[in-house]
C-alpha cells in the first residue's frame, strides 16, 4: 500500500534534516512544506479535487496558508506527472509569482521528486524536464507576447478546422482567442467565466470577470469579440444544447468545463499549427501580455491599463512600458516640439 504524500513529504524533510551538514532551520523546513503545498493545491484544483475558485484567485500571499491545509493529502503518487506539474507551474506565472519565487518552489519539488524516484516511490522524476524560470531584471515574464504577425497567424490557424482532430471545434477555439486576446482576461478568469458574462450595457459590449481575491471587474470588449463568442455559442447549442446564462462559458467537446490543463493543451496546439514558439508554461497567459503591450503601444494611459488588467499596483502595470522601448522611441521622434526646436536651433 503506497504511503500518503504528506507522510512522504515528512520523510523527505527528515532526510534533509539528517543529511544536511548543518541540519534544517525551522524557517527552511517551513518554506519547503509551503512550496510543496502551494503547487499541490494547483495540481489538486486542475484535477477537480480542490477549491478551484479559491485557488484561481490566490496569489503569492497564499503560500503560508497552503501549508496549513495539507493539499498534498488530496493527491497520490500517480498524480505527480510532468503534465500536472507543468500546468501547476504555469498557473504560478498567471498568479504573478516572481520568477525567483517560482524557481525556489521548483527547486523544492525537484529535491522531493528526485528523492521519491531514488527511493522507489516514483519510477521517474516528473520534474526532470521542467525548465527553471529565468529571472528578468527589467520586465519579468511580461515580455512573453505575440507580435501582430504572430497574432494574425494564430487567428488564421484557429479559424480552420484541424484535420487531425476527431471533433474539431474552430468556433470555440476562435472565441477563446478573441476573449483572451481581446479582453486581457487571465486564463483562470476565462475558464471561470459564465455564459452571461458578456453583456451590453449603456450601448457598449462588456465582459464581467472575477479576478484575484474575488474582485469583480468589467472590461469593455470590441464587437468582433462578441461576434466570435456568439458564433461559438450558436455552434455549442447545435452540438450540446443551449446553455444557461449561469453555465461555464467555455467547455470541451463532451460538455465538461475547460480547466487549465485543457486550455494550455489547446493553446499549445494553436501555436504549433501557426508556427509560433513560446517557452513552456507561458501559453495562455501570453494573450494577456499581448493585450497589455498593444494598449501601451497605442498610448493608453497606464492607470487605465491597470484598471483593465485588474492589477492591484500600478508598478505591476508599468513593466509593460519597459517592453515597448522601440515603439515609444519612435513615438517620441514624431512629437511636434521637434520641429519647433529644430527651427530655433537651425
Backbone torsions as a table, in degrees:
resi	resn	phi	psi	omega
1	UNK	NA	127.8	-176.6
2	UNK	-73.2	148.8	-179.3
3	UNK	-79.0	147.3	175.9
4	UNK	-63.4	150.9	-178.3
5	UNK	-61.5	-36.8	176.2
6	UNK	-59.9	-35.6	178.2
7	UNK	-67.3	-43.2	179.8
8	UNK	-66.7	-34.0	175.6
9	UNK	-65.2	-41.4	177.0
10	UNK	-60.8	-42.2	-179.4
11	UNK	-64.8	-38.8	178.3
12	UNK	-66.0	-41.1	178.3
13	UNK	-61.6	-42.2	178.4
14	UNK	-64.0	-38.8	177.1
15	UNK	-61.4	-46.1	178.7
16	UNK	-61.3	-38.5	-177.0
17	UNK	-65.7	-37.8	-175.1
18	UNK	-90.0	-24.5	-176.0
19	UNK	-95.8	-11.4	176.5
20	UNK	-86.6	132.4	-171.6
21	UNK	-55.7	-41.5	-178.1
22	UNK	-97.9	7.1	-177.3
23	UNK	75.1	-171.6	177.9
24	UNK	-114.6	132.7	173.9
25	UNK	-73.8	162.5	177.5
26	UNK	-60.5	-39.6	-179.3
27	UNK	-64.3	-42.0	-180.0
28	UNK	-65.2	-43.1	179.7
29	UNK	-62.8	-43.3	178.8
30	UNK	-61.6	-40.0	-179.9
31	UNK	-65.7	-42.4	177.4
32	UNK	-58.8	-47.7	-178.3
33	UNK	-63.2	-40.6	-179.6
34	UNK	-65.9	-40.0	-180.0
35	UNK	-66.9	-40.2	176.2
36	UNK	-63.4	-42.2	-176.0
37	UNK	-69.2	-40.1	-176.6
38	UNK	-62.0	-42.0	179.3
39	UNK	-73.4	-38.4	179.3
40	UNK	-60.2	-36.3	179.2
41	UNK	-61.2	-39.2	-178.6
42	UNK	-72.1	-38.2	175.6
43	UNK	-62.7	-44.9	-179.4
44	UNK	-61.5	-40.8	-180.0
45	UNK	-65.5	-41.2	177.6
46	UNK	-61.6	-31.7	-179.5
47	UNK	-89.5	3.9	177.5
48	UNK	77.2	25.3	-177.8
49	UNK	-114.2	5.0	-176.9
50	UNK	-129.6	173.5	176.5
51	UNK	-72.0	90.7	-167.8
52	UNK	-60.9	-41.0	-176.9
53	UNK	-69.2	-40.9	177.7
54	UNK	-60.4	-40.0	-179.1
55	UNK	-67.7	-42.5	-176.0
56	UNK	-61.5	-29.1	-177.4
57	UNK	-99.5	3.2	-177.4
58	UNK	-81.9	133.6	175.8
59	UNK	-108.5	-161.6	-175.8
60	UNK	-62.5	-25.4	-179.2
61	UNK	-70.0	-9.5	-178.8
62	UNK	-84.2	-2.0	-174.7
63	UNK	-59.2	-49.4	-176.0
64	UNK	-62.8	-42.4	179.4
65	UNK	-64.5	-34.1	-179.6
66	UNK	-61.6	-34.0	-177.6
67	UNK	-66.3	-26.3	-176.3
68	UNK	-82.5	-22.7	-171.1
69	UNK	-92.1	1.4	178.3
70	UNK	48.4	54.4	177.7
71	UNK	-64.2	-19.0	176.7
72	UNK	-60.1	-27.0	-179.1
73	UNK	-67.2	-17.4	179.6
74	UNK	-81.6	-8.3	-173.9
75	UNK	-118.8	161.5	171.9
76	UNK	-122.2	174.0	-179.5
77	UNK	-59.0	-34.4	-179.5
78	UNK	-65.2	-19.1	-179.5
79	UNK	-82.7	-12.3	-178.3
80	UNK	-85.9	75.3	179.7
81	UNK	-111.4	162.4	179.1
82	UNK	-61.0	-42.2	-178.8
83	UNK	-63.8	-44.9	-178.6
84	UNK	-63.2	-43.3	-178.8
85	UNK	-71.1	-37.3	178.0
86	UNK	-62.5	-40.6	178.5
87	UNK	-65.1	-40.2	179.8
88	UNK	-64.2	-43.5	179.7
89	UNK	-70.0	-28.7	173.9
90	UNK	-64.1	-37.0	178.1
91	UNK	-64.6	-30.4	177.9
92	UNK	-65.9	-35.2	176.2
93	UNK	-60.6	-46.6	-178.4
94	UNK	-64.3	-33.4	-179.6
95	UNK	-80.0	7.8	175.5
96	UNK	65.3	30.5	170.6
97	UNK	-68.5	139.0	177.8
98	UNK	-64.2	151.7	178.9
99	UNK	-58.7	-36.3	179.7
100	UNK	-65.7	-37.5	178.4
101	UNK	-67.7	-43.6	179.7
102	UNK	-66.3	-34.6	177.3
103	UNK	-64.9	-42.2	178.2
104	UNK	-64.5	-41.6	179.6
105	UNK	-65.3	-40.9	177.6
106	UNK	-64.3	-35.9	177.7
107	UNK	-61.3	-42.2	178.2
108	UNK	-62.8	-45.2	-179.4
109	UNK	-66.9	-36.7	177.1
110	UNK	-63.2	-44.3	179.7
111	UNK	-60.5	-44.5	-178.8
112	UNK	-68.1	-45.4	-177.6
113	UNK	-67.8	-35.9	175.2
114	UNK	-61.7	-41.8	178.6
115	UNK	-64.8	-41.4	179.0
116	UNK	-62.3	-39.3	178.7
117	UNK	-71.1	-40.1	-178.2
118	UNK	-67.8	-31.7	-178.8
119	UNK	-91.4	4.2	173.9
120	UNK	87.0	4.7	178.7
121	UNK	-77.8	-29.1	174.6
122	UNK	-122.4	146.0	179.2
123	UNK	-78.8	-30.7	177.7
124	UNK	-138.5	159.2	176.3
125	UNK	-85.6	111.8	-175.9
126	UNK	-72.6	-10.0	-179.5
127	UNK	-94.7	-2.8	-171.9
128	UNK	-59.4	-35.7	-175.5
129	UNK	-96.6	-0.9	-179.3
130	UNK	-75.6	135.9	-177.2
131	UNK	-84.5	139.4	176.2
132	UNK	-71.2	128.8	179.3
133	UNK	-58.7	135.7	-179.6
134	UNK	-90.4	124.9	176.8
135	UNK	-70.8	137.3	-179.0
136	UNK	-124.0	122.3	-172.1
137	UNK	-69.6	-32.1	-170.8
138	UNK	-97.1	-51.7	-170.1
139	UNK	-125.9	10.0	-179.9
140	UNK	64.1	-143.9	-179.3
141	UNK	-89.1	5.4	-175.6
142	UNK	-70.4	-13.0	-178.8
143	UNK	-84.5	15.2	172.2
144	UNK	-94.3	96.9	-179.2
145	UNK	-150.2	167.6	-175.1
146	UNK	-96.6	139.6	172.4
147	UNK	-75.7	163.0	176.5
148	UNK	-55.4	-39.2	178.9
149	UNK	-64.4	-41.1	179.1
150	UNK	-65.8	-40.2	177.6
151	UNK	-60.7	-43.2	179.4
152	UNK	-61.3	-41.6	179.1
153	UNK	-66.4	-38.0	179.0
154	UNK	-64.5	-46.5	180.0
155	UNK	-61.0	-44.4	179.7
156	UNK	-61.1	-42.1	-178.8
157	UNK	-67.8	-43.4	-175.9
158	UNK	-68.7	-34.2	-176.2
159	UNK	-68.7	-17.3	180.0
160	UNK	-99.0	135.4	177.0
161	UNK	-59.0	138.0	178.2
162	UNK	-79.3	115.0	-176.2
163	UNK	-65.2	-16.5	-179.2
164	UNK	-85.5	-9.4	-178.2
165	UNK	-90.3	141.4	176.4
166	UNK	-69.2	-39.2	-178.9
167	UNK	-134.1	71.3	-178.9
168	UNK	-62.7	148.1	-178.9
169	UNK	-136.5	71.6	-175.9
170	UNK	-62.5	-31.2	179.0
171	UNK	-63.1	-43.4	178.5
172	UNK	-65.1	-43.9	-177.3
173	UNK	-66.4	-40.8	179.3
174	UNK	-67.7	-34.8	176.2
175	UNK	-64.5	-37.6	177.2
176	UNK	-64.7	-45.8	177.7
177	UNK	-59.6	-43.9	-178.8
178	UNK	-62.1	-43.9	-177.1
179	UNK	-71.6	-46.5	-178.9
180	UNK	-64.6	-46.1	-176.7
181	UNK	-83.7	-18.7	-176.6
182	UNK	-103.2	1.0	179.3
183	UNK	-133.4	-16.8	-176.1
184	UNK	72.0	15.8	179.9
185	UNK	-64.9	143.4	171.8
186	UNK	-64.6	155.7	178.3
187	UNK	-57.0	-42.9	-179.3
188	UNK	-63.8	-34.8	179.0
189	UNK	-68.7	-38.2	177.6
190	UNK	-67.2	-40.5	179.6
191	UNK	-63.5	-40.0	-176.1
192	UNK	-84.6	-11.3	-176.4
193	UNK	-61.1	146.1	179.7
194	UNK	-101.9	164.3	-178.7
195	UNK	-57.8	-36.5	-178.6
196	UNK	-81.9	9.0	-177.3
197	UNK	-71.7	-26.9	176.8
198	UNK	-90.6	120.6	-177.2
199	UNK	-138.2	163.6	171.8
200	UNK	-110.1	123.0	-177.7
201	UNK	-132.4	126.0	180.0
202	UNK	53.9	38.2	177.2
203	UNK	79.7	5.1	-179.4
204	UNK	-120.9	146.1	176.7
205	UNK	-84.0	133.1	-176.9
206	UNK	-136.1	154.1	174.5
207	UNK	-117.5	129.7	179.6
208	UNK	-106.7	122.8	-178.2
209	UNK	-129.7	160.4	174.4
210	UNK	-111.0	116.1	-175.3
211	UNK	-99.4	-154.2	-177.5
212	UNK	-62.5	142.4	178.7
213	UNK	68.5	16.2	-179.5
214	UNK	74.5	12.5	-178.8
215	UNK	-76.1	130.0	179.7
216	UNK	-93.3	142.4	173.8
217	UNK	-143.7	156.1	-178.9
218	UNK	-112.8	127.0	-176.3
219	UNK	-117.2	122.5	173.7
220	UNK	-68.8	140.0	-179.7
221	UNK	-130.2	157.7	-178.0
222	UNK	-77.8	155.5	178.3
223	UNK	-57.1	-32.2	-178.9
224	UNK	-64.9	-32.9	176.6
225	UNK	-65.6	-45.7	179.9
226	UNK	-62.4	-42.3	179.6
227	UNK	-61.1	-44.0	-179.9
228	UNK	-62.2	-42.2	-179.4
229	UNK	-68.6	-40.5	-179.2
230	UNK	-65.2	-39.3	177.3
231	UNK	-64.4	-35.8	175.8
232	UNK	-65.1	-44.7	-179.1
233	UNK	-64.3	-35.0	176.0
234	UNK	-63.5	-43.7	179.3
235	UNK	-68.6	-34.2	177.9
236	UNK	-65.1	-39.8	178.6
237	UNK	-62.2	-38.2	178.3
238	UNK	-68.4	-35.9	-176.8
239	UNK	-80.9	-45.7	-167.1
240	UNK	-124.9	-1.3	-174.7
241	UNK	94.8	154.7	-176.3
242	UNK	-67.1	129.5	179.4
243	UNK	-82.5	159.4	173.7
244	UNK	-84.6	159.8	-178.1
245	UNK	-60.9	-27.0	-177.7
246	UNK	-87.7	-4.4	179.2
247	UNK	-74.4	156.9	175.2
248	UNK	-58.8	138.5	-177.7
249	UNK	-67.9	-45.7	-174.7
250	UNK	-110.0	129.4	-177.7
251	UNK	-131.1	165.5	174.7
252	UNK	-83.0	176.9	-175.1
253	UNK	-60.8	-28.5	-179.9
254	UNK	-91.4	5.1	177.0
255	UNK	96.0	-10.0	177.8
256	UNK	-72.3	145.7	179.5
257	UNK	-62.8	148.2	173.3
258	UNK	-66.1	144.2	166.9
259	UNK	-117.8	-178.0	-174.7
260	UNK	-63.0	-40.9	179.9
261	UNK	-60.6	-45.3	-178.7
262	UNK	-64.7	-39.0	179.2
263	UNK	-66.1	-45.6	179.9
264	UNK	-64.4	-34.2	175.7
265	UNK	-61.6	-44.4	180.0
266	UNK	-63.4	-47.0	-177.9
267	UNK	-62.8	-41.7	178.3
268	UNK	-59.3	-40.7	179.0
269	UNK	-65.5	-42.7	178.9
270	UNK	-60.6	-45.7	-175.6
271	UNK	-66.1	-38.1	177.9
272	UNK	-62.8	-43.5	179.4
273	UNK	-65.5	-32.9	-178.2
274	UNK	-86.4	-7.3	-178.1
275	UNK	70.7	33.1	-179.4
276	UNK	-109.9	133.0	-177.3
277	UNK	-108.2	139.6	173.1
278	UNK	-141.2	157.2	174.9
279	UNK	-67.1	143.8	176.1
280	UNK	-57.1	145.0	176.6
281	UNK	90.1	-2.5	-177.6
282	UNK	-133.3	50.7	-172.1
283	UNK	-89.2	-78.5	-176.7
284	UNK	-61.4	-33.5	-176.7
285	UNK	-66.5	-21.2	-180.0
286	UNK	-63.8	-27.4	177.4
287	UNK	-65.5	-38.5	177.7
288	UNK	-64.8	-44.4	177.7
289	UNK	-62.2	-40.0	-179.9
290	UNK	-62.0	-44.1	177.5
291	UNK	-57.2	-46.4	-178.3
292	UNK	-66.5	-44.0	-179.4
293	UNK	-60.7	-43.9	-177.4
294	UNK	-68.6	-34.0	175.3
295	UNK	-62.3	-44.9	-179.9
296	UNK	-64.6	-41.4	-180.0
297	UNK	-63.2	-29.6	179.5
298	UNK	-84.7	-0.4	175.3
299	UNK	89.1	14.9	176.8
300	UNK	-67.0	130.0	-178.7
301	UNK	-58.8	144.1	-176.6
302	UNK	-56.6	-41.5	179.1
303	UNK	-59.1	-33.6	177.8
304	UNK	-72.0	-39.3	176.4
305	UNK	-62.7	-41.3	178.1
306	UNK	-57.8	-45.0	-179.1
307	UNK	-65.4	-41.8	-179.6
308	UNK	-64.6	-38.0	-178.0
309	UNK	-82.8	-18.1	-178.1
310	UNK	77.2	27.2	177.0
311	UNK	-74.2	137.1	177.2
312	UNK	-73.6	-28.9	-175.7
313	UNK	-123.6	138.8	176.2
314	UNK	-66.4	-25.0	178.3
315	UNK	-60.4	-38.6	178.9
316	UNK	-63.3	-42.2	-179.6
317	UNK	-69.2	-33.5	-174.7
318	UNK	-63.8	-18.5	-179.9
319	UNK	-62.5	-24.7	-179.7
320	UNK	-71.0	-21.8	174.8
321	UNK	-63.1	-38.0	-176.7
322	UNK	-70.1	-20.3	-176.3
323	UNK	-86.0	-12.4	-172.9
324	UNK	-116.3	31.5	-176.2
325	UNK	-55.7	-44.5	-178.0
326	UNK	-63.2	-44.1	-179.2
327	UNK	-66.9	-40.4	179.0
328	UNK	-67.0	-34.7	177.0
329	UNK	-62.8	-43.0	178.4
330	UNK	-62.3	-40.2	179.2
331	UNK	-62.9	-41.0	-179.9
332	UNK	-62.3	-29.6	-176.0
333	UNK	-75.5	-13.1	-179.4
334	UNK	-105.9	9.7	178.9
335	UNK	-62.5	135.4	179.3
336	UNK	-57.5	-29.8	-178.8
337	UNK	-56.4	-29.4	-179.6
338	UNK	-59.1	-40.7	-178.1
339	UNK	-65.2	-41.0	-177.9
340	UNK	-67.6	-41.8	179.5
341	UNK	-66.9	-41.6	179.8
342	UNK	-61.4	-39.9	179.8
343	UNK	-64.4	-41.4	179.8
344	UNK	-67.3	-41.9	-176.9
345	UNK	-71.7	-29.2	179.9
346	UNK	-73.1	NA	NA
